[in-house]
Amino acid sequence: MGYHVSIACDLFNPSDIERIYGLGHVMDRCDHIQIPEFRANPRFLTPLLRLSYTRHILQMFTDTDADLVFSTQSSSFVLPKRIFHFVYNAIDLYSYPPAAAPLRLHHPWEIRHARLRDLFVDVLKEPAREVLRKSSKLVWKKRREGQDWLFAIGSIVLTDIRKKGHTNSSLAFPPCRVDFTPKFPKKRQVIQAARIVPEKRLELYLEIASRLPDYRFILVGKNPQKLRELYPGYSQRLLSRMPSNMTYVEALVRERPELLEESKVYLYTGIEAGIGLAVVEAVAAGCIPFSPDGAGATDVLRALGVGDVYLTADEAAAKIRATLEKEAHQDEIIGISQRAQKFGPEAFKKWVKEIVQPADAKPTEGPS
């Protein structure tokens, strides 16, 4: 569209971005504006470190001459221009940087010293929470009265941020990779692709797999060093409990697309409020998706008219068994795959072009 693009972020490695996302070399043509990397060390001081970090970077772009600003994770930056924020969780509006996670203790295996933990809870946590809450409210009050706009990545997120008074918001769907080719005949197997972190509730995936021993389950996992440091010992404990009918493949879906393309069912177990890209990719590969009822992934199921939800492991196992045993015709699978185009890059590009209008233009809803 004739715009020059700069990327303001802490870590910037175009070759890694290409390896993971396959965007071509578009990132090479962008300028990089360095933002200091947040480091939660020592971890028990994370709330105070976040306050200090946010204060340090808050005013970094007060003199920007950018015509348009997108924040792909809701930020605390104060700019003289309209910012379009993509919000995956309402708590991100009051919690910066998003990578630092909400103000809460991490999982027990991360806390090695009980006395230190108690000190953190009693002395640091609540005061830091209150300071952050008050400062965030001041920032977002200013934004509600200004030009900023919030794009909620999921209907649950939209409901949450509107309850907090952010009427300057609408629903948006992120761009997803949809260039998959379903393989026939589909294998009667179940798959999930996820980072190996507790938020994905992969214990439930193992539990459902153990209820269906006659069918193969595949877990395509991302488990880099940073995640292993964040959750010490978690991946080892999880993978040591895999039932005999489950296979673990450490890879990116982009590296092993055939695993999605040959599978019949995609079983999602996370309960994030935002829409999961992996579910859309699975539909594009011709998988029938299942999601926990009430998770953000249900937006995908509703929008595309495919798949089903579940509440318990027993319910999920029963529904998946019925789906695996039912014959799926090639035309039916191709039809499912084509529905994913609704979330594809071309739909997103068209939507972005509609947004890039004069500053007084009202933002449109996300692609539908």
C-alpha positions in Angstrom: 0.0 0.0 0.0 3.0 2.3 -0.2 3.8 2.5 3.5 7.2 2.1 5.1 7.0 -0.2 8.0 9.0 -0.3 11.3 8.8 -3.1 13.8 9.2 -2.1 17.5 10.0 -5.2 19.5 12.6 -6.6 21.9 13.7 -9.7 19.9 14.1 -9.4 16.1 15.5 -12.2 14.0 14.0 -12.3 10.5 15.5 -15.8 9.8 13.8 -17.3 12.9 10.5 -15.6 11.9 10.7 -17.1 8.5 11.5 -20.5 9.9 8.6 -20.5 12.3 5.9 -18.6 10.3 6.9 -18.8 6.7 6.3 -15.1 5.9 8.8 -14.9 3.1 11.3 -12.1 3.5 8.9 -9.3 4.3 10.5 -8.8 7.8 13.9 -8.1 6.1 12.3 -5.0 4.5 11.2 -3.6 7.9 13.2 -1.3 10.1 13.7 -2.6 13.6 13.2 -0.3 16.6 14.8 -1.9 19.7 12.7 -2.2 22.8 14.6 -3.4 25.9 14.0 -7.1 26.7 12.1 -7.7 29.9 14.0 -10.1 32.3 12.2 -11.4 35.4 15.3 -12.2 37.5 15.0 -12.9 40.3 11.6 -14.3 39.5 10.0 -13.5 42.9 10.5 -9.8 42.2 8.6 -10.0 38.9 5.8 -7.5 39.9 8.3 -4.8 41.0 10.5 -5.5 37.9 7.5 -5.1 35.7 6.6 -1.8 37.2 10.1 -0.5 36.7 10.2 -1.8 33.1 6.9 -0.3 32.1 7.8 3.0 33.6 11.1 2.9 31.6 9.5 2.3 28.2 6.2 4.1 28.6 7.3 7.2 26.8 9.4 5.7 24.1 7.2 6.8 21.2 5.7 10.1 22.4 7.3 11.8 19.4 6.7 9.3 16.7 5.8 10.5 13.3 4.1 7.2 12.3 0.8 7.6 10.4 -0.7 4.4 11.8 0.3 2.1 14.7 -0.7 -1.5 15.3 0.1 -3.2 18.6 -0.1 -6.9 18.1 0.0 -7.4 21.9 -1.8 -4.7 23.9 0.9 -2.3 25.2 1.3 0.5 27.7 3.0 2.8 25.2 1.6 6.4 25.0 1.6 7.7 21.5 0.2 10.9 19.9 -1.4 8.7 17.2 -4.3 6.2 17.2 -3.1 2.7 18.2 -5.0 -0.4 17.1 -4.4 -3.0 19.8 -4.9 -6.7 19.3 -6.0 -8.1 22.7 -5.8 -11.8 23.4 -6.8 -11.5 27.1 -8.5 -8.7 28.9 -5.8 -8.9 31.7 -3.2 -7.8 29.1 -4.6 -4.3 29.3 -3.4 -4.1 32.9 -0.4 -6.3 32.7 2.7 -5.3 30.8 4.7 -6.8 29.3 2.3 -9.6 28.4 5.2 -12.1 28.5 5.5 -11.5 32.2 2.1 -13.0 32.7 -0.5 -11.9 35.3 0.4 -10.9 38.8 0.3 -14.3 40.4 2.7 -17.0 41.6 3.9 -19.4 39.0 3.4 -23.1 39.4 4.7 -24.8 42.6 7.6 -26.5 40.9 9.1 -23.1 40.0 9.3 -22.1 43.7 12.2 -23.7 45.3 12.1 -21.9 48.7 8.9 -21.7 50.7 10.0 -18.9 52.9 10.9 -16.8 49.9 7.5 -17.6 48.4 5.7 -16.5 51.5 7.7 -13.2 51.6 6.7 -12.6 48.0 3.0 -13.2 48.7 2.8 -11.2 51.9 5.1 -8.3 51.3 5.4 -7.7 47.5 2.5 -9.1 45.6 -0.5 -7.1 46.7 1.2 -3.6 46.9 2.6 -4.2 43.4 -0.8 -5.3 42.1 -2.5 -2.2 43.5 0.1 0.2 42.0 -0.1 -1.5 38.6 -3.9 -1.5 38.8 -4.1 2.2 39.5 -1.6 3.3 37.0 -3.2 1.1 34.3 -6.6 2.6 35.0 -5.2 6.1 34.5 -3.6 5.1 31.2 -6.7 3.3 29.9 -9.1 6.1 31.0 -7.1 8.4 28.8 -7.3 5.9 25.9 -11.0 5.5 26.2 -11.4 9.2 25.8 -9.0 9.2 22.9 -8.6 7.5 19.5 -7.3 4.1 20.4 -9.2 1.0 19.3 -9.1 -2.5 20.7 -9.5 -5.5 18.5 -10.5 -8.5 20.7 -9.2 -11.8 19.4 -12.3 -13.8 20.4 -15.9 -13.1 21.6 -15.0 -13.9 25.2 -12.2 -11.3 25.1 -14.6 -8.8 23.6 -17.1 -9.3 26.4 -14.4 -9.0 29.1 -12.9 -5.8 27.8 -16.4 -4.2 27.3 -17.3 -5.1 30.9 -14.2 -3.1 31.9 -15.6 0.0 30.1 -13.7 -0.3 26.8 -16.5 0.4 24.4 -13.8 1.4 21.8 -13.6 -2.3 20.8 -14.7 -4.8 18.3 -14.1 -8.4 17.3 -11.3 -9.4 15.1 -9.9 -12.7 13.8 -6.1 -13.2 13.4 -4.6 -14.3 10.1 -4.0 -18.0 10.0 -2.0 -20.3 7.7 -4.5 -22.3 5.5 -2.3 -23.7 2.8 -2.8 -27.3 3.7 -3.8 -30.2 1.5 -5.8 -33.0 3.2 -4.5 -36.5 2.5 -6.8 -39.4 1.7 -7.9 -41.6 3.1 -7.8 -39.9 6.4 -6.2 -42.0 9.2 -8.3 -42.6 12.2 -6.0 -40.7 14.5 -6.1 -37.7 16.8 -3.6 -34.8 16.9 -2.8 -31.7 18.8 0.0 -29.1 18.2 0.9 -27.0 21.2 3.7 -25.4 23.2 4.5 -27.7 26.2 3.2 -25.4 28.9 0.6 -26.0 31.7 -1.8 -23.5 30.1 -2.5 -25.9 27.3 -3.8 -28.6 29.7 -2.0 -31.4 27.9 -2.6 -33.6 30.9 -6.2 -33.7 29.7 -5.0 -34.7 26.2 -3.2 -37.6 27.8 -6.2 -38.6 29.8 -8.5 -38.6 26.8 -6.0 -40.7 24.8 -5.9 -43.3 27.6 -9.6 -43.7 27.2 -9.2 -44.5 23.5 -6.4 -47.1 23.5 -7.4 -48.4 20.0 -6.6 -45.1 18.3 -3.3 -43.3 17.8 -2.8 -39.9 19.3 -0.1 -37.5 18.2 1.3 -34.5 20.1 3.3 -32.1 18.0 5.1 -30.0 20.6 7.2 -26.9 20.8 9.5 -27.1 23.8 12.4 -24.6 23.4 14.9 -23.9 26.1 13.2 -20.8 27.4 10.0 -22.7 28.1 11.9 -25.4 29.9 13.5 -22.8 32.1 10.2 -21.2 32.8 8.6 -24.5 33.8 11.5 -26.6 35.2 10.8 -30.3 34.9 7.3 -29.9 33.5 7.8 -31.3 30.0 9.7 -34.3 31.4 6.9 -35.2 33.9 4.2 -34.7 31.3 5.8 -36.8 28.5 6.8 -39.6 31.0 3.0 -40.1 31.5 2.1 -40.6 27.9 -0.1 -43.7 27.3 1.3 -46.3 24.9 -1.0 -45.2 22.0 0.5 -41.6 22.0 3.4 -40.4 20.0 5.3 -37.2 20.7 6.9 -35.3 17.8 9.0 -32.2 18.7 8.6 -30.0 15.7 6.7 -27.0 14.2 3.5 -27.9 12.2 5.2 -26.0 9.4 8.0 -28.6 9.4 5.6 -31.6 9.6 2.3 -30.5 7.9 1.6 -34.1 6.8 0.8 -35.0 10.4 -2.2 -32.7 10.3 -3.1 -33.5 6.8 -3.4 -37.2 7.4 -5.2 -37.0 10.8 -9.0 -37.1 11.1 -9.5 -35.4 14.5 -7.9 -32.3 16.1 -8.4 -32.3 19.9 -7.8 -29.0 21.5 -7.5 -28.9 25.3 -6.5 -25.3 26.2 -9.0 -22.8 27.6 -7.5 -19.5 26.5 -10.0 -16.8 25.9 -8.4 -15.9 22.6 -8.8 -17.7 19.3 -6.1 -20.4 18.7 -4.4 -20.4 15.3 -3.7 -24.1 15.5 -7.4 -25.0 15.4 -7.8 -23.0 12.2 -4.8 -24.8 10.7 -6.3 -28.1 11.6 -9.5 -27.3 9.9 -7.6 -26.2 6.8 -5.9 -29.6 6.9 -9.3 -31.3 6.9 -9.4 -32.3 10.5 -12.6 -32.3 12.6 -11.9 -30.1 15.6 -13.0 -30.6 19.2 -12.6 -27.9 21.9 -13.5 -27.4 25.6 -16.8 -25.6 25.9 -16.3 -22.0 26.8 -12.8 -21.7 25.3 -11.9 -19.1 22.7 -11.5 -21.9 20.2 -15.3 -22.3 20.1 -15.4 -19.1 18.1 -13.6 -20.9 15.3 -16.0 -23.9 15.5 -19.1 -21.6 15.4 -17.7 -19.3 12.6 -16.8 -22.3 10.4 -19.7 -24.5 11.4 -17.5 -27.5 12.1 -16.5 -29.7 15.0 -17.9 -30.1 18.5 -17.3 -29.1 22.2 -16.9 -31.1 25.3 -17.0 -30.6 29.1 -15.3 -33.7 30.4 -12.7 -36.3 29.3 -15.4 -38.9 29.1 -17.6 -36.8 26.9 -14.7 -35.9 24.7 -13.7 -39.6 24.3 -17.2 -40.6 23.4 -17.6 -37.9 20.8 -14.2 -38.5 19.3 -14.8 -42.3 19.1 -18.0 -41.7 17.2 -16.3 -39.4 14.8 -13.3 -41.7 14.2 -15.6 -44.7 13.5 -17.8 -42.7 11.1 -16.8 -42.8 7.5 -15.7 -39.5 6.1 -16.1 -38.9 2.4 -13.4 -37.1 0.4 -15.9 -34.3 -0.7 -16.9 -33.8 2.9 -13.2 -33.4 4.1 -12.4 -31.0 1.2 -15.5 -28.9 2.1 -14.3 -28.7 5.7 -10.8 -27.6 4.6 -12.2 -24.9 2.3 -14.1 -23.3 5.2 -10.8 -22.3 6.8 -10.3 -19.7 4.1 -12.5 -17.4 6.1 -9.5 -17.0 8.5 -6.9 -17.0 5.8 -4.3 -14.3 5.0 -6.3 -12.9 2.0 -9.3 -12.2 4.2 -7.1 -10.5 6.8 -5.3 -8.4 4.1 -8.6 -7.1 2.8 -9.7 -6.2 6.4 -6.4 -4.3 7.1 -6.8 -2.3 3.9 -10.2 -1.2 5.2 -8.6 0.0 8.4 -5.9 2.0 6.8 -8.1 5.0 6.4 -8.1 8.6 7.7 -7.8 8.8 11.4 -11.4 9.8 11.9 -12.7 6.7 10.1 -14.5 4.3 12.3 -12.8 0.8 12.5 -14.7 -2.1 11.0 -15.5 -5.5 12.5 -13.0 -8.3 11.9 -13.3 -10.4 8.7 -16.5 -12.4 8.7 
